[in-house]
C-alpha cells in the first residue's frame, strides 16, 4: 500500500465516490476518457463502474493500480 500525499487526503476527505476518483485521476493528468484509452477500456464502462452501476472488478483493479490505492479503498469510494 502506498502512502497518500496531502492533496490525496484533502481530495478524499472533501468529495464523495465518483468525484473523488475523477479528481484523483485528474491530479495525475487523466480524464475518464484518457484513463479508458490508456487501459483499452470503454469509457462508458469506466463511468458505470465508478458510479456503482456495474461492478467490473477488472476496472476497479486498474483504478487501484493507476491511483496507487488499495483495492479496498477503491471499493469503498465506489460503494460508499
Buried (B, 14 or more C-beta within 10 A) or exposed (E): EEEBEEEBEEBBEEBEBBEBBBBBBBEEEBEBEBBBBEBEBEBEBBBBBBEEEEEBEEBBEBBBEBBBBEBEBBBBBBEE
